[in-house]
């Protein structure tokens, strides 16, 4: 992988990190407990509880993505960055941008 490609990936990952961190803050607000004394009605409360569980799942996914981005950013200067950790095959840049820290396609299908 060339230095220019690594710079491009690093810039993209830094932008993506800011987006994910912002999304995490929004989701944290949406996952706050629903006050039992809040007069929103039984059906509305059930909807709020359902929406909260959906937001919790999205929050977990966003935290996982942020973790992968941070790992990729910390490893970007390594010589082996951009290669599959299982087989050593070069991972296409588009795949690295979409799925930071990913395996090559063949190894991902096996695992």
TORMARZA-176394 format. One line per field, with one value per residue: z, x, y of N, C-alpha, C in turn; residue number from 0. Coordinates in nm, 3 decimals, padded with zeros to 5 digits. Layout:
// TORMARZA-176394
n.zz Z; ...
n.xx X; ...
n.yy Y; ...
ca.zz Z; ...
ca.xx X; ...
ca.yy Y; ...
c.zz Z; ...
c.xx X; ...
c.yy Y; ...
k NUM; ...
This chain:
// TORMARZA-176394
n.zz 00.000; -00.086; 00.035; -00.015; -00.043; 00.218; 00.352; 00.243; 00.341; 00.616; 00.645; 00.569; 00.769; 00.999; 00.953; 00.950; 01.208; 01.359; 01.276; 01.374; 01.649; 01.701; 01.640; 01.838; 02.067; 02.019; 02.023; 02.285; 02.423; 02.337; 02.456; 02.721; 03.039; 03.061; 03.230; 03.483; 03.592; 03.403; 03.218; 02.958; 02.856; 02.817; 02.570; 02.427; 02.598; 02.566; 02.299; 02.326; 02.485; 02.310; 02.100; 02.240; 02.285; 02.025; 01.972; 02.158; 02.047; 01.811; 01.923; 02.039; 01.807; 01.685; 01.872; 01.841; 01.579; 01.611; 01.774; 01.594; 01.404; 01.558; 01.616; 01.358; 01.293; 01.479; 01.386; 01.132; 01.047; 01.054; 00.885; 00.790; 00.757; 00.597; 00.503; 00.519; 00.835; 00.865; 00.626; 00.493; 00.252; 00.037; 00.121; -00.051; -00.093; -00.089; 00.061; 00.307; 00.371; 00.400; 00.591; 00.845; 00.969; 00.868; 00.743; 00.459; 00.176; 00.129; 00.372; 00.548; 00.466; 00.547; 00.821
n.xx 00.085; 00.057; 00.203; 00.040; -00.210; -00.245; -00.258; -00.492; -00.676; -00.643; -00.734; -01.001; -01.086; -01.055; -01.249; -01.475; -01.465; -01.529; -01.795; -01.912; -01.866; -02.027; -02.275; -02.290; -02.318; -02.572; -02.725; -02.684; -02.837; -03.089; -03.115; -03.154; -03.305; -03.661; -03.876; -04.091; -04.295; -04.363; -04.614; -04.711; -04.878; -04.991; -04.958; -04.792; -04.573; -04.494; -04.415; -04.201; -04.029; -03.975; -03.850; -03.629; -03.491; -03.419; -03.252; -03.052; -02.937; -02.837; -02.655; -02.470; -02.368; -02.253; -02.056; -01.893; -01.806; -01.663; -01.459; -01.325; -01.242; -01.066; -00.871; -00.779; -00.676; -00.469; -00.305; -00.231; 00.018; 00.171; 00.360; 00.221; -00.036; -00.348; -00.341; -00.471; -00.515; -00.524; -00.450; -00.273; -00.319; -00.363; -00.597; -00.859; -00.877; -01.129; -01.279; -01.149; -01.216; -01.492; -01.525; -01.347; -01.056; -01.114; -01.124; -00.986; -01.196; -01.227; -01.138; -01.318; -01.556; -01.516; -01.508
n.yy -00.117; 00.216; 00.527; 00.747; 00.627; 00.534; 00.779; 00.882; 00.694; 00.735; 01.001; 00.969; 00.788; 00.945; 01.144; 00.982; 00.886; 01.114; 01.148; 00.910; 00.937; 01.158; 01.051; 00.856; 01.014; 01.125; 00.890; 00.808; 00.991; 00.913; 00.669; 00.698; 00.623; 00.578; 00.777; 00.662; 00.815; 00.996; 01.139; 01.003; 00.820; 00.478; 00.331; 00.504; 00.498; 00.234; 00.240; 00.419; 00.267; 00.057; 00.198; 00.286; 00.045; -00.019; 00.196; 00.140; -00.091; 00.019; 00.195; 00.019; -00.100; 00.125; 00.187; -00.038; 00.002; 00.240; 00.147; -00.025; 00.162; 00.317; 00.125; 00.072; 00.326; 00.342; 00.145; 00.214; 00.303; 00.079; -00.175; -00.395; -00.305; -00.304; -00.554; -00.883; -01.032; -01.302; -01.443; -01.281; -01.159; -00.875; -00.629; -00.477; -00.121; 00.002; -00.176; -00.157; 00.105; 00.092; -00.107; -00.086; -00.243; -00.491; -00.830; -01.008; -01.082; -01.361; -01.480; -01.361; -01.477; -01.736; -01.715
ca.zz 00.000; -00.098; 00.139; -00.052; -00.009; 00.364; 00.389; 00.204; 00.436; 00.746; 00.638; 00.569; 00.900; 01.095; 00.928; 00.992; 01.354; 01.408; 01.252; 01.466; 01.784; 01.708; 01.641; 01.970; 02.161; 01.993; 02.068; 02.432; 02.466; 02.306; 02.536; 02.862; 03.092; 03.049; 03.364; 03.500; 03.630; 03.288; 03.172; 02.812; 02.817; 02.814; 02.435; 02.396; 02.679; 02.501; 02.181; 02.372; 02.530; 02.189; 02.033; 02.322; 02.261; 01.891; 01.987; 02.230; 01.950; 01.723; 02.003; 02.048; 01.674; 01.664; 01.958; 01.777; 01.462; 01.663; 01.820; 01.474; 01.346; 01.644; 01.596; 01.225; 01.300; 01.555; 01.312; 00.993; 01.014; 01.050; 00.751; 00.750; 00.748; 00.467; 00.468; 00.602; 00.946; 00.858; 00.512; 00.444; 00.122; 00.040; 00.125; -00.134; -00.018; -00.072; 00.173; 00.429; 00.401; 00.444; 00.708; 00.903; 01.044; 00.814; 00.683; 00.315; 00.148; 00.146; 00.514; 00.611; 00.434; 00.626; 00.966
ca.xx 00.000; 00.139; 00.188; -00.075; -00.329; -00.259; -00.302; -00.634; -00.751; -00.637; -00.824; -01.138; -01.116; -01.071; -01.382; -01.574; -01.459; -01.607; -01.937; -01.955; -01.869; -02.146; -02.390; -02.292; -02.374; -02.716; -02.786; -02.683; -02.954; -03.210; -03.120; -03.174; -03.425; -03.789; -03.929; -04.224; -04.396; -04.388; -04.751; -04.717; -04.975; -04.938; -04.914; -04.675; -04.462; -04.448; -04.341; -04.075; -03.943; -03.932; -03.753; -03.508; -03.416; -03.361; -03.140; -02.945; -02.869; -02.760; -02.543; -02.371; -02.306; -02.170; -01.938; -01.807; -01.744; -01.563; -01.345; -01.252; -01.178; -00.952; -00.768; -00.721; -00.594; -00.346; -00.221; -00.214; 00.160; 00.236; 00.390; 00.119; -00.169; -00.411; -00.330; -00.552; -00.436; -00.524; -00.379; -00.173; -00.359; -00.394; -00.739; -00.887; -00.896; -01.272; -01.323; -01.093; -01.290; -01.627; -01.518; -01.213; -01.011; -01.176; -01.045; -01.010; -01.328; -01.223; -01.130; -01.443; -01.659; -01.487; -01.528
ca.yy 00.000; 00.336; 00.628; 00.829; 00.549; 00.536; 00.914; 00.889; 00.612; 00.801; 01.116; 00.917; 00.731; 01.055; 01.202; 00.882; 00.882; 01.227; 01.118; 00.804; 00.993; 01.242; 00.959; 00.793; 01.111; 01.130; 00.765; 00.806; 01.069; 00.836; 00.546; 00.729; 00.558; 00.647; 00.801; 00.601; 00.914; 01.083; 01.113; 00.995; 00.719; 00.341; 00.295; 00.587; 00.447; 00.110; 00.284; 00.478; 00.157; -00.012; 00.285; 00.286; -00.079; -00.006; 00.290; 00.070; -00.178; 00.107; 00.246; -00.089; -00.113; 00.244; 00.170; -00.138; 00.066; 00.335; 00.066; -00.070; 00.280; 00.352; 00.022; 00.097; 00.448; 00.316; 00.049; 00.257; 00.319; -00.053; -00.226; -00.492; -00.246; -00.326; -00.695; -00.970; -01.087; -01.448; -01.500; -01.187; -01.102; -00.732; -00.599; -00.359; 00.004; 00.026; -00.261; -00.098; 00.226; 00.055; -00.193; -00.075; -00.360; -00.611; -00.938; -01.016; -01.139; -01.506; -01.514; -01.316; -01.576; -01.856; -01.692
c.zz 00.000; 00.016; 00.112; -00.018; 00.142; 00.413; 00.359; 00.304; 00.573; 00.750; 00.645; 00.707; 01.006; 01.078; 00.979; 01.145; 01.415; 01.391; 01.352; 01.608; 01.803; 01.718; 01.778; 02.073; 02.144; 02.048; 02.220; 02.488; 02.448; 02.392; 02.686; 02.911; 03.079; 03.188; 03.377; 03.534; 03.517; 03.228; 03.019; 02.764; 02.798; 02.677; 02.396; 02.473; 02.616; 02.375; 02.220; 02.416; 02.409; 02.114; 02.109; 02.296; 02.123; 01.897; 02.060; 02.137; 01.855; 01.795; 02.015; 01.916; 01.647; 01.749; 01.899; 01.657; 01.506; 01.710; 01.701; 01.408; 01.426; 01.629; 01.462; 01.227; 01.376; 01.481; 01.172; 00.954; 01.011; 00.907; 00.701; 00.738; 00.607; 00.418; 00.568; 00.712; 00.943; 00.746; 00.453; 00.309; 00.140; 00.034; 00.040; -00.048; 00.008; 00.046; 00.305; 00.470; 00.456; 00.575; 00.767; 00.985; 00.992; 00.765; 00.532; 00.294; 00.174; 00.293; 00.589; 00.585; 00.516; 00.772; 00.987
c.xx 00.090; 00.110; 00.065; -00.206; -00.353; -00.307; -00.451; -00.720; -00.755; -00.731; -00.969; -01.176; -01.134; -01.206; -01.492; -01.579; -01.541; -01.757; -01.990; -01.963; -01.991; -02.272; -02.402; -02.353; -02.525; -02.785; -02.786; -02.802; -03.083; -03.223; -03.132; -03.302; -03.550; -03.850; -04.069; -04.333; -04.427; -04.524; -04.759; -04.818; -04.911; -04.883; -04.791; -04.553; -04.405; -04.368; -04.205; -03.977; -03.890; -03.826; -03.621; -03.425; -03.351; -03.239; -03.023; -02.866; -02.784; -02.639; -02.433; -02.296; -02.211; -02.043; -01.840; -01.734; -01.636; -01.438; -01.260; -01.178; -01.053; -00.838; -00.699; -00.631; -00.464; -00.251; -00.184; -00.067; 00.236; 00.256; 00.282; -00.021; -00.224; -00.400; -00.413; -00.466; -00.432; -00.437; -00.272; -00.204; -00.394; -00.546; -00.763; -00.920; -01.044; -01.327; -01.272; -01.171; -01.429; -01.626; -01.378; -01.179; -01.065; -01.074; -01.065; -01.144; -01.330; -01.221; -01.258; -01.555; -01.639; -01.520; -01.660
c.yy 00.123; 00.433; 00.715; 00.757; 00.549; 00.672; 00.930; 00.812; 00.680; 00.922; 01.072; 00.865; 00.840; 01.124; 01.109; 00.873; 00.995; 01.204; 01.016; 00.856; 01.082; 01.156; 00.892; 00.887; 01.122; 01.006; 00.753; 00.882; 00.988; 00.711; 00.574; 00.661; 00.645; 00.657; 00.741; 00.702; 01.013; 01.045; 01.112; 00.892; 00.583; 00.304; 00.376; 00.541; 00.320; 00.142; 00.340; 00.369; 00.080; 00.069; 00.288; 00.161; -00.078; 00.087; 00.225; -00.021; -00.095; 00.164; 00.142; -00.104; 00.005; 00.236; 00.069; -00.078; 00.163; 00.260; 00.020; 00.046; 00.317; 00.252; 00.045; 00.220; 00.424; 00.223; 00.097; 00.273; 00.186; -00.100; -00.320; -00.436; -00.264; -00.468; -00.775; -01.033; -01.239; -01.502; -01.407; -01.125; -00.954; -00.714; -00.474; -00.236; 00.030; -00.055; -00.206; 00.027; 00.193; -00.023; -00.190; -00.199; -00.491; -00.712; -00.930; -01.089; -01.290; -01.546; -01.472; -01.416; -01.703; -01.838; -01.634
k 0; 1; 2; 3; 4; 5; 6; 7; 8; 9; 10; 11; 12; 13; 14; 15; 16; 17; 18; 19; 20; 21; 22; 23; 24; 25; 26; 27; 28; 29; 30; 31; 32; 33; 34; 35; 36; 37; 38; 39; 40; 41; 42; 43; 44; 45; 46; 47; 48; 49; 50; 51; 52; 53; 54; 55; 56; 57; 58; 59; 60; 61; 62; 63; 64; 65; 66; 67; 68; 69; 70; 71; 72; 73; 74; 75; 76; 77; 78; 79; 80; 81; 82; 83; 84; 85; 86; 87; 88; 89; 90; 91; 92; 93; 94; 95; 96; 97; 98; 99; 100; 101; 102; 103; 104; 105; 106; 107; 108; 109; 110
